[in-house]
Amino acid sequence: MAQFEFSQWLFDWIFSVKTFYFEWDVGNQTKSKTKHEVETVESEEVFSDDNLVPLGIQIQPEVAEPRFAVIGQTKSGRILHVVFALRIEKIRIISARPAHKKERFFYEKALRQE
């Protein structure tokens, strides 16, 4: 399982951007739906969540391109864990899946601290 380290830069960037733009490659467009029953539109909706929780930058396993992760809620109320890369100010979603129990707890705890 991937490990992420908090990044203040990511936190600041996410909460300063007004509109997010997405770029999809063919493989990732269907991967989350096939493996986790998460539609591409749901993955994108997470970035509109006012309570989005940035997890940070991936530190394990090592990857060639920096990857980041967030936990957020879709319009239908699903809490998702989304891993992505940044490509010239566009978000390229690598994977999206329902958040695990610990991740949901972390998200809900962050909501209570506001």
Protein Blocks (a to p, Z undefined) as FASTA:
>chain_A
ZZddddfklmmmmmmpmbdcddddfklmmmmmmmnopafklmmmmmmpmkbccfbjcfbd
cdfbdcdddddddfkopacddddddeehiacdfbdcdddfklmmmmmmmmmmZZ
